[in-house]
Amino acid sequence: MRETDVERIEISLLLEGIRRRWGYDFTHYSHTSLKRRLARAREEAGLERFTELLDRLMHDHRAFDSFLKHMSITVTEMFRDPLFYQAVRKQVIPALKTYPYVKIWHAGCATGEEVYSMAILLQEENFLDRARFYATDFNKHSLDVAEKGI
Ligand SMILES: C[S@@+](CC[C@H](N)C(=O)[O-])C[C@H]1O[C@@H](n2cnc3c(N)ncnc32)[C@H](O)[C@@H]1O
């Protein structure tokens, strides 16, 4: 068996271990970026193999917290993808307005810019008071920043 195949098995064991031990599921991340991030986490921990990283993450809560930071890419900005917001304004909001009340969930909200952008858009469309926002992220530091609303 080639070394790359062995590594593939190790990564899948690592992801399965994390999922069962901590409840975070990274199995649907794109393989290339996942591998890059895992390799960075392994190197920073001073380990040679992903199975060693698995062992560490199984038993060390603090190691897992710092591992999560490697998995969290927090790039964001206000109205980050203008075409998306244009489409929401033109195509989605007219449909939402047929409901008395809507709930909007921003999964992976980072520091909140996406949520605040959406709130501004809904305000401009006179729809904000009929909406409730939920914003979640596994990066606690980002959530703290988001909550401040600066
Ligand atoms: C690149 S940022 C995008 C932020 C925002 N959605 C935007 O588009 O501007 C991705 C965010 O998703 C979060 N994230 C990634 N995977 C996640 C998961 N499985 N559960 C919760 N948050 C996750 C990361 O911590 C990060 O803050």
The ligand as an SDF file (V2000), in Angstrom:
LIG
                    3D

 27 29  0  0  0  0  0  0  0  0999 V2000
  -15.0030   31.7220    5.8590 C   0  0  0  0  0  0  0  0  0  0  0  0
  -16.0220   32.0480    7.2800 S   0  0  0  0  0  0  0  0  0  0  0  0
  -17.4720   32.6730    6.4770 C   0  0  0  0  0  0  0  0  0  0  0  0
  -18.2570   33.6410    7.3340 C   0  0  0  0  0  0  0  0  0  0  0  0
  -19.5560   34.1270    6.7160 C   0  0  0  0  0  0  0  0  0  0  0  0
  -20.5120   33.0230    6.5410 N   0  0  0  0  0  0  0  0  0  0  0  0
  -19.3090   34.8190    5.3920 C   0  0  0  0  0  0  0  0  0  0  0  0
  -19.5280   34.1820    4.3490 O   0  0  0  0  0  0  0  0  0  0  0  0
  -18.9050   35.9870    5.3990 O   0  0  0  0  0  0  0  0  0  0  0  0
  -16.5260   30.3800    7.7320 C   0  0  0  0  0  0  0  0  0  0  0  0
  -16.9620   30.2760    9.1840 C   0  0  0  0  0  0  0  0  0  0  0  0
  -17.6330   29.0130    9.3400 O   0  0  0  0  0  0  0  0  0  0  0  0
  -17.2610   28.4600   10.5910 C   0  0  0  0  0  0  0  0  0  0  0  0
  -17.4360   27.0000   10.4970 N   0  0  0  0  0  0  0  0  0  0  0  0
  -16.8140   26.1660    9.6440 C   0  0  0  0  0  0  0  0  0  0  0  0
  -17.2400   24.9060    9.8280 N   0  0  0  0  0  0  0  0  0  0  0  0
  -18.1520   24.9490   10.8380 C   0  0  0  0  0  0  0  0  0  0  0  0
  -18.9330   23.9710   11.4960 C   0  0  0  0  0  0  0  0  0  0  0  0
  -18.8670   22.6850   11.1450 N   0  0  0  0  0  0  0  0  0  0  0  0
  -19.7620   24.3590   12.4850 N   0  0  0  0  0  0  0  0  0  0  0  0
  -19.8460   25.6700   12.8400 C   0  0  0  0  0  0  0  0  0  0  0  0
  -19.1210   26.6570   12.2650 N   0  0  0  0  0  0  0  0  0  0  0  0
  -18.2800   26.2970   11.2780 C   0  0  0  0  0  0  0  0  0  0  0  0
  -15.8250   28.8930   10.7940 C   0  0  0  0  0  0  0  0  0  0  0  0
  -15.4620   28.8980   12.1690 O   0  0  0  0  0  0  0  0  0  0  0  0
  -15.8230   30.2910   10.1680 C   0  0  0  0  0  0  0  0  0  0  0  0
  -16.0580   31.2770   11.1450 O   0  0  0  0  0  0  0  0  0  0  0  0
  1  2  1  0
  2  3  1  0
  2 10  1  0
  3  4  1  0
  4  5  1  0
  5  6  1  0
  5  7  1  0
  7  8  2  0
  7  9  1  0
 10 11  1  0
 11 12  1  0
 11 26  1  0
 12 13  1  0
 13 14  1  0
 13 24  1  0
 14 15  1  0
 14 23  1  0
 15 16  2  0
 16 17  1  0
 17 18  1  0
 17 23  2  0
 18 19  1  0
 18 20  2  0
 20 21  1  0
 21 22  2  0
 22 23  1  0
 24 25  1  0
 24 26  1  0
 26 27  1  0
M  CHG  2   2   1   9  -1
M  END
$$$$
